[in-house]
Amino acid sequence: SSTPLSLAIVAVRQLGFIAIGYVAMVVLANFWSWDFIKKHMTSIAVFTIVFLIIPLFFPSRSGAWAWIEIPGINATIQPSEFAKITMIAILAVFLGDIRSKRVTLAEMTSTPLIFAVTSIFIVVIFQRDLGSGVILFALAWILALIPSAPQLRKSQWAMMFIFIFGVLLLLFLILGLGDLDTLHLQAHCRSFHF
């Protein structure tokens, strides 16, 4: 049950977060430099990976080690949210606006692939946060399909084929097997009734 005091405390905290977010937005809008991001993208990616490891040293919440507690204000930071922003930036830097045909597929994809696999592995396996891991995976998958660099064409077609095959397989499993699979599943589930 909520009391007027507890509601007031929550309101003040939320107003504080809104103020911090607004100040951060104004600072970034005035000092943002895409050239700086391009120049330091690898360092930003490494920092984000380290940031993803920090929650492992804090107590778990609902079985997940996904948050960094900020003492004194009863607030948390979830580094996987920053990893999503880094994922967008790293894919934009390495895959977007490639004008040179001399850049190889390996040069374009190695850093984003290493970052994607590492961050998703940390989030799903160590932090035990499947939801954020799935979002990171989907973000990387979808954003890798967008660039128009000729070096990516074959990989993008393969990714699209895998996606379509997966959707069709899922539809087949949901709709195609119908009653046969349902009866089989029900027979197995009966043995686990309590």
C-alpha positions as CSV (number, residue, x, y, z in Angstrom):
1,S,0.0,0.0,0.0
2,S,1.3,3.4,-0.9
3,T,1.3,6.3,1.4
4,P,1.4,10.0,0.4
5,L,5.0,10.2,1.6
6,S,6.1,7.3,-0.5
7,L,4.3,8.7,-3.5
8,A,6.0,12.0,-3.0
9,I,9.4,10.4,-2.7
10,V,8.8,8.5,-6.0
11,A,7.6,11.7,-7.7
12,V,10.7,13.7,-6.5
13,R,13.0,10.9,-7.8
14,Q,11.3,10.8,-11.1
15,L,11.6,14.5,-11.5
16,G,15.3,14.2,-10.6
17,F,15.8,11.6,-13.4
18,I,13.9,13.8,-15.9
19,A,16.2,16.7,-15.0
20,I,19.3,14.6,-15.3
21,G,18.1,13.3,-18.7
22,Y,17.3,16.8,-20.0
23,V,20.7,18.1,-19.0
24,A,22.4,15.1,-20.6
25,M,20.4,15.6,-23.8
26,V,21.3,19.3,-24.0
27,V,25.0,18.6,-23.4
28,L,25.1,15.9,-26.0
29,A,23.2,18.0,-28.5
30,N,25.7,20.8,-28.1
31,F,28.9,18.9,-28.0
32,W,28.1,15.7,-30.0
33,S,30.7,15.0,-32.7
34,W,30.2,12.0,-35.0
35,D,33.9,12.3,-35.9
36,F,34.9,11.8,-32.2
37,I,32.6,8.7,-32.1
38,K,34.2,7.3,-35.3
39,K,37.7,7.9,-34.0
40,H,37.1,6.3,-30.5
41,M,34.5,3.6,-31.4
42,T,36.8,0.7,-30.4
43,S,37.5,2.3,-27.0
44,I,33.8,3.0,-26.5
45,A,33.0,-0.7,-27.3
46,V,35.6,-1.9,-24.8
47,F,34.3,0.5,-22.2
48,T,30.8,-0.8,-22.8
49,I,31.9,-4.4,-22.4
50,V,33.6,-3.5,-19.1
51,F,30.5,-1.6,-18.0
52,L,28.5,-4.8,-18.7
53,I,30.7,-6.8,-16.4
54,I,30.3,-4.4,-13.4
55,P,26.8,-5.6,-12.4
56,L,28.2,-9.1,-11.7
57,F,29.7,-7.5,-8.5
58,F,26.4,-6.3,-7.2
59,P,23.5,-8.4,-5.7
60,S,21.1,-10.0,-8.1
61,R,17.6,-8.8,-8.6
62,S,15.0,-11.4,-9.5
63,G,17.8,-13.8,-10.4
64,A,19.6,-11.4,-12.8
65,W,22.9,-9.5,-12.3
66,A,21.9,-6.8,-14.7
67,W,21.9,-3.6,-12.5
68,I,24.5,-1.4,-10.8
69,E,23.1,0.0,-7.6
70,I,23.7,3.7,-6.9
71,P,24.1,4.0,-3.1
72,G,22.2,6.7,-1.3
73,I,19.4,7.4,-3.8
74,N,18.0,3.9,-4.1
75,A,18.5,3.8,-7.9
76,T,20.1,1.5,-10.4
77,I,21.7,1.7,-13.8
78,Q,21.3,-1.1,-16.3
79,P,24.4,-1.2,-18.6
80,S,22.7,-3.3,-21.2
81,E,20.7,-0.2,-22.1
82,F,24.0,1.6,-22.9
83,A,25.1,-1.5,-24.9
84,K,22.1,-1.0,-27.2
85,I,23.2,2.5,-28.0
86,T,26.8,1.3,-28.5
87,M,25.5,-1.5,-30.8
88,I,23.7,1.1,-33.0
89,A,26.8,3.3,-33.1
90,I,29.3,0.5,-33.8
91,L,27.2,-0.8,-36.7
92,A,26.8,2.7,-38.1
93,V,30.5,3.4,-37.9
94,F,31.7,0.1,-39.4
95,L,28.9,-0.8,-41.8
96,G,27.4,2.6,-42.8
97,D,28.5,4.9,-45.5
98,I,31.3,2.7,-46.9
99,R,32.4,4.4,-50.1
100,S,35.6,2.4,-50.7
101,K,35.3,-0.9,-52.5
102,R,38.8,-1.8,-51.1
103,V,37.4,-2.3,-47.6
104,T,37.0,-6.1,-47.1
105,L,34.0,-7.8,-45.5
106,A,36.2,-8.9,-42.7
107,E,37.4,-5.4,-42.0
108,M,33.9,-4.1,-42.0
109,T,32.4,-6.8,-39.8
110,S,35.0,-8.1,-37.4
111,T,34.7,-5.3,-34.7
112,P,30.9,-5.2,-34.8
113,L,30.7,-9.0,-34.7
114,I,33.1,-9.3,-31.8
115,F,31.2,-6.6,-29.9
116,A,27.8,-8.2,-30.6
117,V,28.8,-11.7,-29.6
118,T,30.6,-10.6,-26.5
119,S,27.9,-8.2,-25.2
120,I,25.1,-10.7,-25.9
121,F,27.1,-13.5,-24.3
122,I,27.7,-11.4,-21.1
123,V,24.1,-10.3,-20.9
124,V,22.5,-13.7,-21.4
125,I,25.0,-16.0,-19.7
126,F,26.5,-13.9,-16.9
127,Q,23.8,-11.3,-16.2
128,R,21.1,-13.9,-16.9
129,D,19.0,-11.3,-18.7
130,L,17.5,-13.1,-21.7
131,G,15.2,-10.2,-22.6
132,S,18.0,-7.7,-23.1
133,G,20.1,-10.3,-24.9
134,V,17.3,-11.0,-27.4
135,I,16.9,-7.2,-28.0
136,L,20.6,-6.8,-28.6
137,F,20.6,-9.7,-31.0
138,A,17.6,-8.4,-32.9
139,L,19.1,-5.0,-33.0
140,A,22.4,-6.2,-34.5
141,W,20.6,-8.5,-36.9
142,I,18.2,-5.9,-38.2
143,L,20.8,-3.1,-38.4
144,A,23.2,-5.4,-40.3
145,L,20.5,-5.7,-43.0
146,I,20.3,-2.0,-43.6
147,P,23.6,-0.8,-45.1
148,S,24.0,-0.9,-48.9
149,A,27.7,-1.6,-49.1
150,P,28.3,-4.2,-52.0
151,Q,30.6,-6.2,-49.7
152,L,27.6,-7.0,-47.5
153,R,25.2,-8.2,-50.2
154,K,25.8,-11.9,-49.9
155,S,25.8,-11.9,-46.1
156,Q,22.6,-9.9,-46.1
157,W,20.9,-12.3,-48.5
158,A,22.0,-15.2,-46.2
159,M,20.7,-13.4,-43.1
160,M,17.4,-12.7,-44.9
161,F,17.1,-16.4,-45.9
162,I,17.8,-17.6,-42.4
163,F,15.2,-15.1,-41.0
164,I,12.5,-16.2,-43.5
165,F,13.3,-19.9,-42.9
166,G,13.0,-19.3,-39.2
167,V,9.7,-17.5,-39.4
168,L,8.3,-20.3,-41.7
169,L,9.6,-23.0,-39.4
170,L,8.0,-21.2,-36.4
171,L,4.7,-20.9,-38.3
172,F,4.9,-24.6,-39.3
173,L,5.5,-25.6,-35.7
174,I,2.7,-23.4,-34.4
175,L,0.1,-24.1,-37.1
176,G,1.2,-27.0,-39.2
177,L,1.5,-29.7,-36.6
178,G,-1.9,-29.0,-35.2
179,D,-3.5,-31.6,-33.1
180,L,-0.8,-34.3,-33.5
181,D,1.8,-32.2,-31.6
182,T,-0.7,-31.0,-29.1
183,L,-1.7,-34.6,-28.2
184,H,1.9,-35.6,-27.9
185,L,2.7,-32.6,-25.7
186,Q,-0.4,-33.2,-23.5
187,A,0.7,-36.9,-23.0
188,H,4.1,-35.8,-21.7
189,C,2.6,-33.0,-19.5
190,R,0.2,-35.3,-17.7
191,S,3.1,-37.1,-16.1
192,F,4.1,-33.8,-14.4
193,H,0.7,-32.9,-12.9
194,F,0.9,-32.2,-9.2
